[in-house]
Amino acid sequence: MHSRRATVAWAFAVVAAVVCAGLVVVAVLKHPPLPVLPLVIVTCVGAPMLAAFELARALGAGGDPARELRRELDRLPEAPHPLGL
C-alpha cells in the first residue's frame, strides 16, 4: 500500500509527463518564436526529471521496517562484552 506522499508523487509524475508531451506537440505544430524554445526545452526536460526524482524519494521512504532497523543497528558502535567473552 502506497503512502499518501507516494500517491501524490505518482500523480505529479503523470501530470508532468502529460503536460510536457502536450507542450512539445503544441511547440511543434504552432512554431513558437525562437526566444521561447529554450523555455519549452527546459520545461519539458526539467519537469519530468523533477517528478521522477520526487517519485523515487517517495517510494524509497516507505521501505521495509526491518531493513531500517538493521541499518540503525549497524550504525551503533561495537562494544566489548562486559565479561570479556
PDB file with one MODEL, atoms N, CA, C and O in Angstrom:
MODEL        1
ATOM      1  N   MET A   1       0.852  -1.182   0.000  1.00  0.00           N
ATOM      2  CA  MET A   1       0.000   0.000   0.000  1.00  0.00           C
ATOM      3  C   MET A   1       0.896   1.242   0.000  1.00  0.00           C
ATOM      4  O   MET A   1       1.806   1.371   0.818  1.00  0.00           O
ATOM      5  N   HIS A   2       0.621   2.126  -0.913  1.00  0.00           N
ATOM      6  CA  HIS A   2       1.419   3.345  -1.020  1.00  0.00           C
ATOM      7  C   HIS A   2       0.967   4.365   0.014  1.00  0.00           C
ATOM      8  O   HIS A   2      -0.201   4.422   0.399  1.00  0.00           O
ATOM      9  N   SER A   3       1.903   5.145   0.436  1.00  0.00           N
ATOM     10  CA  SER A   3       1.560   6.223   1.346  1.00  0.00           C
ATOM     11  C   SER A   3       0.950   7.374   0.552  1.00  0.00           C
ATOM     12  O   SER A   3       0.956   7.369  -0.678  1.00  0.00           O
ATOM     13  N   ARG A   4       0.439   8.330   1.254  1.00  0.00           N
ATOM     14  CA  ARG A   4      -0.166   9.494   0.595  1.00  0.00           C
ATOM     15  C   ARG A   4       0.881  10.258  -0.211  1.00  0.00           C
ATOM     16  O   ARG A   4       0.596  10.756  -1.300  1.00  0.00           O
ATOM     17  N   ARG A   5       2.096  10.346   0.333  1.00  0.00           N
ATOM     18  CA  ARG A   5       3.164  11.052  -0.373  1.00  0.00           C
ATOM     19  C   ARG A   5       3.504  10.363  -1.693  1.00  0.00           C
ATOM     20  O   ARG A   5       3.728  11.024  -2.707  1.00  0.00           O
ATOM     21  N   ALA A   6       3.540   9.041  -1.672  1.00  0.00           N
ATOM     22  CA  ALA A   6       3.836   8.300  -2.899  1.00  0.00           C
ATOM     23  C   ALA A   6       2.718   8.478  -3.928  1.00  0.00           C
ATOM     24  O   ALA A   6       2.989   8.594  -5.123  1.00  0.00           O
ATOM     25  N   THR A   7       1.487   8.500  -3.479  1.00  0.00           N
ATOM     26  CA  THR A   7       0.360   8.701  -4.392  1.00  0.00           C
ATOM     27  C   THR A   7       0.422  10.079  -5.032  1.00  0.00           C
ATOM     28  O   THR A   7       0.184  10.221  -6.231  1.00  0.00           O
ATOM     29  N   VAL A   8       0.738  11.081  -4.246  1.00  0.00           N
ATOM     30  CA  VAL A   8       0.862  12.439  -4.785  1.00  0.00           C
ATOM     31  C   VAL A   8       2.039  12.516  -5.759  1.00  0.00           C
ATOM     32  O   VAL A   8       1.954  13.189  -6.786  1.00  0.00           O
ATOM     33  N   ALA A   9       3.123  11.833  -5.442  1.00  0.00           N
ATOM     34  CA  ALA A   9       4.284  11.832  -6.330  1.00  0.00           C
ATOM     35  C   ALA A   9       3.958  11.152  -7.655  1.00  0.00           C
ATOM     36  O   ALA A   9       4.373  11.624  -8.713  1.00  0.00           O
ATOM     37  N   TRP A  10       3.215  10.044  -7.604  1.00  0.00           N
ATOM     38  CA  TRP A  10       2.776   9.384  -8.844  1.00  0.00           C
ATOM     39  C   TRP A  10       1.912  10.326  -9.670  1.00  0.00           C
ATOM     40  O   TRP A  10       2.097  10.441 -10.882  1.00  0.00           O
ATOM     41  N   ALA A  11       0.968  11.000  -9.016  1.00  0.00           N
ATOM     42  CA  ALA A  11       0.079  11.912  -9.736  1.00  0.00           C
ATOM     43  C   ALA A  11       0.878  13.057 -10.368  1.00  0.00           C
ATOM     44  O   ALA A  11       0.615  13.439 -11.508  1.00  0.00           O
ATOM     45  N   PHE A  12       1.843  13.598  -9.640  1.00  0.00           N
ATOM     46  CA  PHE A  12       2.679  14.674 -10.169  1.00  0.00           C
ATOM     47  C   PHE A  12       3.479  14.203 -11.370  1.00  0.00           C
ATOM     48  O   PHE A  12       3.624  14.937 -12.348  1.00  0.00           O
ATOM     49  N   ALA A  13       4.000  12.984 -11.305  1.00  0.00           N
ATOM     50  CA  ALA A  13       4.779  12.442 -12.419  1.00  0.00           C
ATOM     51  C   ALA A  13       3.913  12.268 -13.657  1.00  0.00           C
ATOM     52  O   ALA A  13       4.341  12.598 -14.763  1.00  0.00           O
ATOM     53  N   VAL A  14       2.715  11.758 -13.486  1.00  0.00           N
ATOM     54  CA  VAL A  14       1.814  11.554 -14.627  1.00  0.00           C
ATOM     55  C   VAL A  14       1.397  12.894 -15.226  1.00  0.00           C
ATOM     56  O   VAL A  14       1.415  13.066 -16.445  1.00  0.00           O
ATOM     57  N   VAL A  15       1.025  13.829 -14.379  1.00  0.00           N
ATOM     58  CA  VAL A  15       0.599  15.144 -14.876  1.00  0.00           C
ATOM     59  C   VAL A  15       1.760  15.850 -15.576  1.00  0.00           C
ATOM     60  O   VAL A  15       1.570  16.464 -16.626  1.00  0.00           O
ATOM     61  N   ALA A  16       2.945  15.765 -15.007  1.00  0.00           N
ATOM     62  CA  ALA A  16       4.105  16.406 -15.634  1.00  0.00           C
ATOM     63  C   ALA A  16       4.387  15.801 -17.002  1.00  0.00           C
ATOM     64  O   ALA A  16       4.689  16.526 -17.950  1.00  0.00           O
ATOM     65  N   ALA A  17       4.294  14.491 -17.113  1.00  0.00           N
ATOM     66  CA  ALA A  17       4.544  13.839 -18.404  1.00  0.00           C
ATOM     67  C   ALA A  17       3.499  14.238 -19.439  1.00  0.00           C
ATOM     68  O   ALA A  17       3.844  14.518 -20.587  1.00  0.00           O
ATOM     69  N   VAL A  18       2.243  14.268 -19.053  1.00  0.00           N
ATOM     70  CA  VAL A  18       1.171  14.632 -19.991  1.00  0.00           C
ATOM     71  C   VAL A  18       1.289  16.090 -20.412  1.00  0.00           C
ATOM     72  O   VAL A  18       1.162  16.407 -21.595  1.00  0.00           O
ATOM     73  N   VAL A  19       1.527  16.974 -19.459  1.00  0.00           N
ATOM     74  CA  VAL A  19       1.638  18.400 -19.769  1.00  0.00           C
ATOM     75  C   VAL A  19       2.845  18.661 -20.670  1.00  0.00           C
ATOM     76  O   VAL A  19       2.752  19.438 -21.620  1.00  0.00           O
ATOM     77  N   CYS A  20       3.957  18.028 -20.381  1.00  0.00           N
ATOM     78  CA  CYS A  20       5.153  18.240 -21.202  1.00  0.00           C
ATOM     79  C   CYS A  20       4.985  17.662 -22.596  1.00  0.00           C
ATOM     80  O   CYS A  20       5.451  18.250 -23.571  1.00  0.00           O
ATOM     81  N   ALA A  21       4.325  16.519 -22.701  1.00  0.00           N
ATOM     82  CA  ALA A  21       4.059  15.962 -24.033  1.00  0.00           C
ATOM     83  C   ALA A  21       3.158  16.904 -24.819  1.00  0.00           C
ATOM     84  O   ALA A  21       3.393  17.134 -26.005  1.00  0.00           O
ATOM     85  N   GLY A  22       2.147  17.444 -24.185  1.00  0.00           N
ATOM     86  CA  GLY A  22       1.271  18.403 -24.852  1.00  0.00           C
ATOM     87  C   GLY A  22       1.999  19.666 -25.255  1.00  0.00           C
ATOM     88  O   GLY A  22       1.755  20.216 -26.329  1.00  0.00           O
ATOM     89  N   LEU A  23       2.891  20.126 -24.400  1.00  0.00           N
ATOM     90  CA  LEU A  23       3.669  21.330 -24.704  1.00  0.00           C
ATOM     91  C   LEU A  23       4.582  21.111 -25.908  1.00  0.00           C
ATOM     92  O   LEU A  23       4.740  22.004 -26.740  1.00  0.00           O
ATOM     93  N   VAL A  24       5.173  19.939 -26.000  1.00  0.00           N
ATOM     94  CA  VAL A  24       6.023  19.632 -27.149  1.00  0.00           C
ATOM     95  C   VAL A  24       5.193  19.567 -28.422  1.00  0.00           C
ATOM     96  O   VAL A  24       5.613  20.080 -29.458  1.00  0.00           O
ATOM     97  N   VAL A  25       4.029  18.949 -28.360  1.00  0.00           N
ATOM     98  CA  VAL A  25       3.155  18.859 -29.537  1.00  0.00           C
ATOM     99  C   VAL A  25       2.740  20.249 -29.997  1.00  0.00           C
ATOM    100  O   VAL A  25       2.775  20.543 -31.192  1.00  0.00           O
ATOM    101  N   VAL A  26       2.353  21.094 -29.072  1.00  0.00           N
ATOM    102  CA  VAL A  26       1.960  22.462 -29.434  1.00  0.00           C
ATOM    103  C   VAL A  26       3.146  23.222 -30.018  1.00  0.00           C
ATOM    104  O   VAL A  26       2.990  23.964 -30.987  1.00  0.00           O
ATOM    105  N   ALA A  27       4.332  23.041 -29.435  1.00  0.00           N
ATOM    106  CA  ALA A  27       5.517  23.740 -29.940  1.00  0.00           C
ATOM    107  C   ALA A  27       5.862  23.285 -31.351  1.00  0.00           C
ATOM    108  O   ALA A  27       6.324  24.086 -32.163  1.00  0.00           O
ATOM    109  N   VAL A  28       5.644  22.015 -31.650  1.00  0.00           N
ATOM    110  CA  VAL A  28       5.930  21.520 -33.000  1.00  0.00           C
ATOM    111  C   VAL A  28       4.901  22.039 -33.992  1.00  0.00           C
ATOM    112  O   VAL A  28       5.254  22.431 -35.104  1.00  0.00           O
ATOM    113  N   LEU A  29       3.645  22.045 -33.605  1.00  0.00           N
ATOM    114  CA  LEU A  29       2.578  22.434 -34.531  1.00  0.00           C
ATOM    115  C   LEU A  29       2.460  23.942 -34.728  1.00  0.00           C
ATOM    116  O   LEU A  29       2.130  24.391 -35.825  1.00  0.00           O
ATOM    117  N   LYS A  30       2.717  24.720 -33.705  1.00  0.00           N
ATOM    118  CA  LYS A  30       2.496  26.170 -33.774  1.00  0.00           C
ATOM    119  C   LYS A  30       3.753  26.973 -34.094  1.00  0.00           C
ATOM    120  O   LYS A  30       3.651  28.173 -34.349  1.00  0.00           O
ATOM    121  N   HIS A  31       4.927  26.359 -34.089  1.00  0.00           N
ATOM    122  CA  HIS A  31       6.183  27.047 -34.374  1.00  0.00           C
ATOM    123  C   HIS A  31       6.318  28.329 -33.536  1.00  0.00           C
ATOM    124  O   HIS A  31       6.108  29.431 -34.042  1.00  0.00           O
ATOM    125  N   PRO A  32       6.666  28.175 -32.262  1.00  0.00           N
ATOM    126  CA  PRO A  32       6.772  29.357 -31.392  1.00  0.00           C
ATOM    127  C   PRO A  32       7.965  30.216 -31.792  1.00  0.00           C
ATOM    128  O   PRO A  32       8.844  29.761 -32.523  1.00  0.00           O
ATOM    129  N   PRO A  33       7.998  31.455 -31.314  1.00  0.00           N
ATOM    130  CA  PRO A  33       9.155  32.327 -31.594  1.00  0.00           C
ATOM    131  C   PRO A  33      10.440  31.705 -31.028  1.00  0.00           C
ATOM    132  O   PRO A  33      10.407  30.967 -30.043  1.00  0.00           O
ATOM    133  N   LEU A  34      11.523  32.008 -31.645  1.00  0.00           N
ATOM    134  CA  LEU A  34      12.803  31.427 -31.278  1.00  0.00           C
ATOM    135  C   LEU A  34      13.186  31.648 -29.812  1.00  0.00           C
ATOM    136  O   LEU A  34      13.718  30.726 -29.193  1.00  0.00           O
ATOM    137  N   PRO A  35      12.941  32.829 -29.228  1.00  0.00           N
ATOM    138  CA  PRO A  35      13.312  33.010 -27.807  1.00  0.00           C
ATOM    139  C   PRO A  35      12.510  32.122 -26.843  1.00  0.00           C
ATOM    140  O   PRO A  35      12.929  31.928 -25.702  1.00  0.00           O
ATOM    141  N   VAL A  36      11.375  31.587 -27.278  1.00  0.00           N
ATOM    142  CA  VAL A  36      10.538  30.765 -26.396  1.00  0.00           C
ATOM    143  C   VAL A  36      11.039  29.318 -26.361  1.00  0.00           C
ATOM    144  O   VAL A  36      10.786  28.610 -25.387  1.00  0.00           O
ATOM    145  N   LEU A  37      11.730  28.874 -27.386  1.00  0.00           N
ATOM    146  CA  LEU A  37      12.158  27.478 -27.474  1.00  0.00           C
ATOM    147  C   LEU A  37      13.029  27.017 -26.299  1.00  0.00           C
ATOM    148  O   LEU A  37      12.819  25.909 -25.806  1.00  0.00           O
ATOM    149  N   PRO A  38      13.995  27.813 -25.830  1.00  0.00           N
ATOM    150  CA  PRO A  38      14.765  27.342 -24.661  1.00  0.00           C
ATOM    151  C   PRO A  38      13.892  27.115 -23.428  1.00  0.00           C
ATOM    152  O   PRO A  38      14.122  26.171 -22.671  1.00  0.00           O
ATOM    153  N   LEU A  39      12.908  27.959 -23.224  1.00  0.00           N
ATOM    154  CA  LEU A  39      11.997  27.781 -22.097  1.00  0.00           C
ATOM    155  C   LEU A  39      11.198  26.483 -22.247  1.00  0.00           C
ATOM    156  O   LEU A  39      11.013  25.748 -21.278  1.00  0.00           O
ATOM    157  N   VAL A  40      10.728  26.208 -23.461  1.00  0.00           N
ATOM    158  CA  VAL A  40       9.975  24.979 -23.723  1.00  0.00           C
ATOM    159  C   VAL A  40      10.868  23.762 -23.473  1.00  0.00           C
ATOM    160  O   VAL A  40      10.434  22.789 -22.856  1.00  0.00           O
ATOM    161  N   ILE A  41      12.091  23.815 -23.942  1.00  0.00           N
ATOM    162  CA  ILE A  41      13.009  22.688 -23.777  1.00  0.00           C
ATOM    163  C   ILE A  41      13.331  22.456 -22.308  1.00  0.00           C
ATOM    164  O   ILE A  41      13.288  21.320 -21.837  1.00  0.00           O
ATOM    165  N   VAL A  42      13.651  23.519 -21.582  1.00  0.00           N
ATOM    166  CA  VAL A  42      13.981  23.384 -20.163  1.00  0.00           C
ATOM    167  C   VAL A  42      12.784  22.849 -19.384  1.00  0.00           C
ATOM    168  O   VAL A  42      12.945  22.003 -18.505  1.00  0.00           O
ATOM    169  N   THR A  43      11.602  23.330 -19.697  1.00  0.00           N
ATOM    170  CA  THR A  43      10.401  22.870 -19.009  1.00  0.00           C
ATOM    171  C   THR A  43      10.109  21.413 -19.311  1.00  0.00           C
ATOM    172  O   THR A  43       9.783  20.642 -18.409  1.00  0.00           O
ATOM    173  N   CYS A  44      10.224  21.032 -20.574  1.00  0.00           N
ATOM    174  CA  CYS A  44       9.881  19.665 -20.961  1.00  0.00           C
ATOM    175  C   CYS A  44      10.919  18.644 -20.524  1.00  0.00           C
ATOM    176  O   CYS A  44      10.624  17.449 -20.481  1.00  0.00           O
ATOM    177  N   VAL A  45      12.108  19.082 -20.204  1.00  0.00           N
ATOM    178  CA  VAL A  45      13.118  18.162 -19.688  1.00  0.00           C
ATOM    179  C   VAL A  45      13.129  18.215 -18.154  1.00  0.00           C
ATOM    180  O   VAL A  45      13.220  17.179 -17.495  1.00  0.00           O
ATOM    181  N   GLY A  46      13.039  19.402 -17.602  1.00  0.00           N
ATOM    182  CA  GLY A  46      13.165  19.574 -16.155  1.00  0.00           C
ATOM    183  C   GLY A  46      11.985  19.070 -15.343  1.00  0.00           C
ATOM    184  O   GLY A  46      12.180  18.462 -14.290  1.00  0.00           O
ATOM    185  N   ALA A  47      10.773  19.308 -15.805  1.00  0.00           N
ATOM    186  CA  ALA A  47       9.599  18.899 -15.024  1.00  0.00           C
ATOM    187  C   ALA A  47       9.509  17.382 -14.861  1.00  0.00           C
ATOM    188  O   ALA A  47       9.293  16.920 -13.740  1.00  0.00           O
ATOM    189  N   PRO A  48       9.664  16.583 -15.919  1.00  0.00           N
ATOM    190  CA  PRO A  48       9.649  15.132 -15.693  1.00  0.00           C
ATOM    191  C   PRO A  48      10.825  14.632 -14.846  1.00  0.00           C
ATOM    192  O   PRO A  48      10.684  13.670 -14.091  1.00  0.00           O
ATOM    193  N   MET A  49      11.987  15.290 -14.974  1.00  0.00           N
ATOM    194  CA  MET A  49      13.125  14.895 -14.132  1.00  0.00           C
ATOM    195  C   MET A  49      12.825  15.168 -12.662  1.00  0.00           C
ATOM    196  O   MET A  49      13.115  14.338 -11.801  1.00  0.00           O
ATOM    197  N   LEU A  50      12.247  16.324 -12.377  1.00  0.00           N
ATOM    198  CA  LEU A  50      11.875  16.646 -11.011  1.00  0.00           C
ATOM    199  C   LEU A  50      10.828  15.663 -10.486  1.00  0.00           C
ATOM    200  O   LEU A  50      10.905  15.214  -9.343  1.00  0.00           O
ATOM    201  N   ALA A  51       9.856  15.338 -11.327  1.00  0.00           N
ATOM    202  CA  ALA A  51       8.811  14.393 -10.922  1.00  0.00           C
ATOM    203  C   ALA A  51       9.400  13.013 -10.645  1.00  0.00           C
ATOM    204  O   ALA A  51       9.017  12.364  -9.671  1.00  0.00           O
ATOM    205  N   ALA A  52      10.322  12.560 -11.487  1.00  0.00           N
ATOM    206  CA  ALA A  52      10.944  11.251 -11.278  1.00  0.00           C
ATOM    207  C   ALA A  52      11.790  11.242 -10.013  1.00  0.00           C
ATOM    208  O   ALA A  52      11.802  10.249  -9.285  1.00  0.00           O
ATOM    209  N   PHE A  53      12.492  12.327  -9.744  1.00  0.00           N
ATOM    210  CA  PHE A  53      13.301  12.418  -8.535  1.00  0.00           C
ATOM    211  C   PHE A  53      12.423  12.354  -7.287  1.00  0.00           C
ATOM    212  O   PHE A  53      12.729  11.630  -6.340  1.00  0.00           O
ATOM    213  N   GLU A  54      11.341  13.107  -7.295  1.00  0.00           N
ATOM    214  CA  GLU A  54      10.438  13.122  -6.148  1.00  0.00           C
ATOM    215  C   GLU A  54       9.744  11.768  -5.974  1.00  0.00           C
ATOM    216  O   GLU A  54       9.527  11.316  -4.849  1.00  0.00           O
ATOM    217  N   LEU A  55       9.401  11.132  -7.082  1.00  0.00           N
ATOM    218  CA  LEU A  55       8.766   9.813  -7.009  1.00  0.00           C
ATOM    219  C   LEU A  55       9.731   8.794  -6.414  1.00  0.00           C
ATOM    220  O   LEU A  55       9.330   7.977  -5.585  1.00  0.00           O
ATOM    221  N   ALA A  56      10.986   8.830  -6.821  1.00  0.00           N
ATOM    222  CA  ALA A  56      11.971   7.904  -6.270  1.00  0.00           C
ATOM    223  C   ALA A  56      12.159   8.131  -4.769  1.00  0.00           C
ATOM    224  O   ALA A  56      12.280   7.172  -4.007  1.00  0.00           O
ATOM    225  N   ARG A  57      12.183   9.375  -4.353  1.00  0.00           N
ATOM    226  CA  ARG A  57      12.311   9.666  -2.915  1.00  0.00           C
ATOM    227  C   ARG A  57      11.097   9.193  -2.137  1.00  0.00           C
ATOM    228  O   ARG A  57      11.227   8.662  -1.034  1.00  0.00           O
ATOM    229  N   ALA A  58       9.903   9.386  -2.718  1.00  0.00           N
ATOM    230  CA  ALA A  58       8.680   8.985  -2.019  1.00  0.00           C
ATOM    231  C   ALA A  58       8.579   7.468  -1.915  1.00  0.00           C
ATOM    232  O   ALA A  58       8.154   6.941  -0.887  1.00  0.00           O
ATOM    233  N   LEU A  59       8.963   6.772  -2.965  1.00  0.00           N
ATOM    234  CA  LEU A  59       8.895   5.310  -2.928  1.00  0.00           C
ATOM    235  C   LEU A  59       9.994   4.727  -2.049  1.00  0.00           C
ATOM    236  O   LEU A  59       9.801   3.684  -1.425  1.00  0.00           O
ATOM    237  N   GLY A  60      11.127   5.384  -1.998  1.00  0.00           N
ATOM    238  CA  GLY A  60      12.214   4.903  -1.150  1.00  0.00           C
ATOM    239  C   GLY A  60      11.962   5.129   0.323  1.00  0.00           C
ATOM    240  O   GLY A  60      12.513   4.415   1.161  1.00  0.00           O
ATOM    241  N   ALA A  61      11.144   6.104   0.653  1.00  0.00           N
ATOM    242  CA  ALA A  61      10.873   6.423   2.057  1.00  0.00           C
ATOM    243  C   ALA A  61      10.001   5.365   2.713  1.00  0.00           C
ATOM    244  O   ALA A  61      10.094   5.160   3.923  1.00  0.00           O
ATOM    245  N   GLY A  62       9.167   4.698   1.952  1.00  0.00           N
ATOM    246  CA  GLY A  62       8.276   3.689   2.517  1.00  0.00           C
ATOM    247  C   GLY A  62       8.896   2.311   2.466  1.00  0.00           C
ATOM    248  O   GLY A  62       8.281   1.365   1.973  1.00  0.00           O
ATOM    249  N   GLY A  63      10.113   2.192   2.973  1.00  0.00           N
ATOM    250  CA  GLY A  63      10.847   0.937   2.885  1.00  0.00           C
ATOM    251  C   GLY A  63      10.425  -0.070   3.941  1.00  0.00           C
ATOM    252  O   GLY A  63       9.462   0.131   4.681  1.00  0.00           O
ATOM    253  N   ASP A  64      11.170  -1.149   3.983  1.00  0.00           N
ATOM    254  CA  ASP A  64      10.938  -2.241   4.904  1.00  0.00           C
ATOM    255  C   ASP A  64      11.374  -1.827   6.307  1.00  0.00           C
ATOM    256  O   ASP A  64      12.523  -1.423   6.486  1.00  0.00           O
ATOM    257  N   PRO A  65      10.493  -1.915   7.311  1.00  0.00           N
ATOM    258  CA  PRO A  65      10.882  -1.505   8.671  1.00  0.00           C
ATOM    259  C   PRO A  65      12.022  -2.352   9.242  1.00  0.00           C
ATOM    260  O   PRO A  65      12.864  -1.835   9.976  1.00  0.00           O
ATOM    261  N   ALA A  66      12.059  -3.637   8.915  1.00  0.00           N
ATOM    262  CA  ALA A  66      13.134  -4.486   9.429  1.00  0.00           C
ATOM    263  C   ALA A  66      14.480  -4.057   8.850  1.00  0.00           C
ATOM    264  O   ALA A  66      15.490  -4.056   9.554  1.00  0.00           O
ATOM    265  N   ARG A  67      14.495  -3.694   7.570  1.00  0.00           N
ATOM    266  CA  ARG A  67      15.731  -3.241   6.947  1.00  0.00           C
ATOM    267  C   ARG A  67      16.198  -1.932   7.583  1.00  0.00           C
ATOM    268  O   ARG A  67      17.393  -1.732   7.802  1.00  0.00           O
ATOM    269  N   GLU A  68      15.245  -1.039   7.879  1.00  0.00           N
ATOM    270  CA  GLU A  68      15.607   0.220   8.533  1.00  0.00           C
ATOM    271  C   GLU A  68      16.179  -0.032   9.934  1.00  0.00           C
ATOM    272  O   GLU A  68      17.124   0.638  10.350  1.00  0.00           O
ATOM    273  N   LEU A  69      15.604  -1.002  10.661  1.00  0.00           N
ATOM    274  CA  LEU A  69      16.113  -1.329  11.988  1.00  0.00           C
ATOM    275  C   LEU A  69      17.526  -1.896  11.891  1.00  0.00           C
ATOM    276  O   LEU A  69      18.394  -1.524  12.681  1.00  0.00           O
ATOM    277  N   ARG A  70      17.768  -2.796  10.927  1.00  0.00           N
ATOM    278  CA  ARG A  70      19.118  -3.344  10.758  1.00  0.00           C
ATOM    279  C   ARG A  70      20.110  -2.253  10.402  1.00  0.00           C
ATOM    280  O   ARG A  70      21.248  -2.268  10.872  1.00  0.00           O
ATOM    281  N   ARG A  71      19.690  -1.311   9.580  1.00  0.00           N
ATOM    282  CA  ARG A  71      20.571  -0.205   9.203  1.00  0.00           C
ATOM    283  C   ARG A  71      20.932   0.633  10.433  1.00  0.00           C
ATOM    284  O   ARG A  71      22.086   1.031  10.599  1.00  0.00           O
ATOM    285  N   GLU A  72      19.951   0.899  11.291  1.00  0.00           N
ATOM    286  CA  GLU A  72      20.228   1.659  12.506  1.00  0.00           C
ATOM    287  C   GLU A  72      21.137   0.881  13.446  1.00  0.00           C
ATOM    288  O   GLU A  72      22.031   1.460  14.063  1.00  0.00           O
ATOM    289  N   LEU A  73      20.918  -0.427  13.561  1.00  0.00           N
ATOM    290  CA  LEU A  73      21.772  -1.240  14.429  1.00  0.00           C
ATOM    291  C   LEU A  73      23.194  -1.311  13.902  1.00  0.00           C
ATOM    292  O   LEU A  73      24.142  -1.351  14.685  1.00  0.00           O
ATOM    293  N   ASP A  74      23.356  -1.328  12.581  1.00  0.00           N
ATOM    294  CA  ASP A  74      24.703  -1.352  12.000  1.00  0.00           C
ATOM    295  C   ASP A  74      25.462  -0.058  12.280  1.00  0.00           C
ATOM    296  O   ASP A  74      26.693  -0.061  12.300  1.00  0.00           O
ATOM    297  N   ARG A  75      24.754   1.038  12.495  1.00  0.00           N
ATOM    298  CA  ARG A  75      25.408   2.318  12.776  1.00  0.00           C
ATOM    299  C   ARG A  75      25.912   2.425  14.206  1.00  0.00           C
ATOM    300  O   ARG A  75      26.757   3.270  14.500  1.00  0.00           O
ATOM    301  N   LEU A  76      25.402   1.576  15.108  1.00  0.00           N
ATOM    302  CA  LEU A  76      25.819   1.634  16.512  1.00  0.00           C
ATOM    303  C   LEU A  76      27.262   1.156  16.648  1.00  0.00           C
ATOM    304  O   LEU A  76      27.679   0.233  15.949  1.00  0.00           O
ATOM    305  N   PRO A  77      28.012   1.771  17.531  1.00  0.00           N
ATOM    306  CA  PRO A  77      29.396   1.328  17.712  1.00  0.00           C
ATOM    307  C   PRO A  77      29.444  -0.035  18.406  1.00  0.00           C
ATOM    308  O   PRO A  77      28.568  -0.377  19.201  1.00  0.00           O
ATOM    309  N   GLU A  78      30.492  -0.804  18.086  1.00  0.00           N
ATOM    310  CA  GLU A  78      30.680  -2.107  18.725  1.00  0.00           C
ATOM    311  C   GLU A  78      31.185  -1.879  20.161  1.00  0.00           C
ATOM    312  O   GLU A  78      32.058  -1.045  20.405  1.00  0.00           O
ATOM    313  N   ALA A  79      30.626  -2.621  21.072  1.00  0.00           N
ATOM    314  CA  ALA A  79      31.065  -2.522  22.485  1.00  0.00           C
ATOM    315  C   ALA A  79      31.608  -3.882  22.922  1.00  0.00           C
ATOM    316  O   ALA A  79      31.061  -4.915  22.536  1.00  0.00           O
ATOM    317  N   PRO A  80      32.667  -3.897  23.714  1.00  0.00           N
ATOM    318  CA  PRO A  80      33.189  -5.170  24.197  1.00  0.00           C
ATOM    319  C   PRO A  80      32.206  -5.831  25.163  1.00  0.00           C
ATOM    320  O   PRO A  80      31.438  -5.163  25.855  1.00  0.00           O
ATOM    321  N   HIS A  81      32.255  -7.158  25.186  1.00  0.00           N
ATOM    322  CA  HIS A  81      31.379  -7.889  26.094  1.00  0.00           C
ATOM    323  C   HIS A  81      31.783  -7.580  27.535  1.00  0.00           C
ATOM    324  O   HIS A  81      32.976  -7.543  27.839  1.00  0.00           O
ATOM    325  N   PRO A  82      30.824  -7.358  28.419  1.00  0.00           N
ATOM    326  CA  PRO A  82      31.172  -6.951  29.796  1.00  0.00           C
ATOM    327  C   PRO A  82      31.962  -8.014  30.559  1.00  0.00           C
ATOM    328  O   PRO A  82      32.701  -7.674  31.483  1.00  0.00           O
ATOM    329  N   LEU A  83      31.826  -9.287  30.197  1.00  0.00           N
ATOM    330  CA  LEU A  83      32.542 -10.352  30.908  1.00  0.00           C
ATOM    331  C   LEU A  83      33.806 -10.762  30.170  1.00  0.00           C
ATOM    332  O   LEU A  83      34.499 -11.684  30.598  1.00  0.00           O
ATOM    333  N   GLY A  84      34.119 -10.084  29.055  1.00  0.00           N
ATOM    334  CA  GLY A  84      35.327 -10.371  28.317  1.00  0.00           C
ATOM    335  C   GLY A  84      35.248 -11.609  27.455  1.00  0.00           C
ATOM    336  O   GLY A  84      36.285 -12.145  27.065  1.00  0.00           O
ATOM    337  N   LEU A  85      34.076 -12.075  27.149  1.00  0.00           N
ATOM    338  CA  LEU A  85      33.923 -13.286  26.332  1.00  0.00           C
ATOM    339  C   LEU A  85      34.042 -12.999  24.870  1.00  0.00           C
ATOM    340  O   LEU A  85      33.937 -13.913  24.051  1.00  0.00           O
TER     341      LEU A  85
ENDMDL
END
